Amino acid sequence: MIEYGYIKLAHGRDAMDCRVNRGVFTGNQDGTMAEQAAYTIIRDLQGADMVIDIHSSNIFLREIPQVRINVQTADKLVPYAKLLDVDFIWVHEAATVLEATLAHSLNSLNTPTLVVEMGVGMRINHGYGNRLVNGILNLMHAMGIWGEAPEDISMPTPTVSIGNQVNFINADASGVFLTETMMEYAMTLAHGGENFYNGWMKDKKTALVACNDGFRPVSFLLEATDEEADVFE
């Protein structure tokens, strides 16, 4: 299941959101529309052999594939998380803000639920996605659901981090996360390449590229300049 914390009924800045607020994720059959939606989701998933709640962080963070587990359910869930072909498993302390999430609600109902975080918000990273699919098949095989084991698991022994062993790394300057689609154009321009579209662009040192790995299509105008750029290593 992919869960973004709310169900959006329409697009646009002034559109109405029917929020399935994390504070009401257990839901209420007779409550508001949002509470009824949360109630139905929980009841639909309750009793599953395993639920995997897949997130892509937010638009300001890039995260390597990881599973986040509440310390209260660590003994039960960490062995399952190790099968998902992620880089690391973060066992975090219990916090009130997490107690009404989908994962906490389902785990409280004895439905094992893992939370996966990876990549950048609203972006699809094909490499991460393929790894996770492979990991899910590996987990299903170990649980007796899938007959054939995957041939290659890239991270057979992920790092398990407890509590405050995890830190954020912040860049010294602002910027844009380059997608797989844009990378080849950006690198070509940076190394002197030009005229991508046989004269279609008036300025040969530019490229118009559409980002195709997100849920909201965006076009970027990439332009090479003669200015020296800072290099961060």
N, C-alpha and C positions, 0 to 999 in steps of 0.2 A: 504494500500500500504506500502511496506517496501522499504525504500530508503537509500542507502549508500553514496550518493553524487556523484557516478560515475558508469558507466557501464563498467565492466572489460571484455575484449574480450578474454583474455588468462591468464594463470597462470604462475608464475615464476618471478624471480627478473627482468629479461630482457624482460618480455612480454610487448606488447603494450597495454596501457590503453586508451580507448576512454572515456575521462573524461567529464561527464556532470557537469562542474564546477558550483559551487554555484553562481558564478558571472554572469552566462549566463542562469539561469534556466528558464527564460521566453522563451528562445529559439529563433530560426530564421529558418523559413521554407526553406530559400535558403542559409543557412550558412554551417558551417562545419558539419561533421557527428554528433559530440557531440551536436551542437546547434539544429540540426534537430531532434535528439532524445529527447532533452528537450522540444522542441516545440510540438512534438507529445504527450508526456506525459501530458503536461499542457492541451492541447486541449482535450485529452481523459478524463481527470478528471474534466474539467470545467463544471459547472452546476450540479454537484452531490449534493445531500442533505447534505452530510457530508463526508469529507476525513480525515482519521486518518493516519498520517505519523509516522511509528513505528521505533524507533531506539534502539540500545542496547549500548549506550555510546561508550567508547573505551576500549582497552585492559588494560588500567592502572586505570580505575575507576570502582567502583561498585555503582550503583545508585538504590535507591528504586523506585518503580513505581511512575512516576510523569508526569504531563502534563505541557509543557512550552508554554506560551502565551505572545505575544507582547502586551504591555500596550495599544497600539492603537486599539486592537480588544478585549480587556478584557471584556468590558461590554456585548458583544455579545457571547463570547465563554466560559467564566467561568461557566455559568449555565450548558452548555453541558459537560464541563470537569468534573464537580462534579458527573456526572453519570457514569464515567468510572471505578470506583472502584480502584482508585489510592490513594497513601498515601498523596500526596500533589500536589498543583498546584502552579507553579512559574510564576508569572506575572513579566516579565523583561522589562527593558527600551528598547526603540527603538535604534537600532544600525545599522550603515551603512552596516556592514558585514552580517547582517541578511536579508537585504532588497532584496537579489536575491535568497533566499532559495525557495524551493518548497512551503512551507507553506505561506510565505509572498506573493509570486506570485499569489497563488490561492485565498487567502483572499482579495487581491487587485482586483481580478476578481469576487468578491462577492460569492465565493465558500467557505463556512466555513471549515476550516482545523485546526485540532488539532495535535500537535507534542507530542508524547509519548516517554519518555526516561526511560529505566529500565535495570538493570543488568549490565553485563560486555560485552565489545565488542566481537563479533564473538562467543558468547555463548548463548545457549537457556536455560533459567531458567523455568522449567516446572511449578512451583508454580506461578511465575509472569505471565507466558503465560496464564494459566488457569484463573487467576483473570481478565486479560485484556479481554479475550474472554467473560467472564461473564459480564464485564463492557460494552463491545460493544453491547451485547444483551440487556442490561439494557437501554443503550442510544437509541438503535433502537426501543425498546418498547415505550420509552417516546416520540419518534418522530412519532409514529404511523406506523412504518415499520414492527415491529415484534409483533406478537399477544400476546405471553405469557411473563410475567415478570419473571426474574430470582428469585429463591427462597431465595438466600442468597447473600447479598452484604456485604463484610467484612469491607469496609470503606465508610459508607454512608455519612459522613461529613468530607471530606479531608481538611487538612490545606491549606489555601491560603496565600502564601508569596509574598510580594511585594518587587521588586528591591533588595536592599542590605541586606535584611533579611536572605539571603541564604549564608551559608559558607561551604567550603570544609573541611573535616576532613582527615588529612594525617597521615599515620602510621609512627611510629618511626623507623621502619626497613623495608627493602624490603622483598618480598615474592611472593608466588604464590597463586592465588585464587583457592581454592579447589572446584571442581565441586561435584555435587550430587553423581556421579559415584565413585569418588576417596575418598569421605569422610569416608565411612565405612571401607575401607582398611587402611587409614591413622590413624583412631582412634583405630582400632584393633592393629596395629603395635605399636602405642604409648603406649598401655596398656599391652604390652607383648605378644600379639597374634603372631602366626607364622604358617608356613607350609600351606599356602592357597591352593596350587595346588597338594597336596599329593606327594611331592617330586620332582615335575617338576622343581622348582627353586633350584639351587645348594645351595644358601644361604636361609635358611628357614625364615630369618627375612627380606625378601624382597617381593615385589609384583609388577608385571608388569600389569599396568592398562591402558586400552584405554579410552580416553575421548570421550564420545558419545553425548555430548550436544553442539557441535560447528560445524561450517561449514568447518573447516579444521581439520580432525582427527589427534590427537596427542596421542602418547603413553608415559606414565610416569613410570619410575622405582622408586618405593618408597622403601626406605631403613631405617630400625630402627637402631639408633646408641646408644652408651652408654653415649653420651655427654649430659650434662644438658642444657636444652633449656630455654630461657627467656620466661616468660608467660606474655602476654599483656591482660589486662582486660579492 
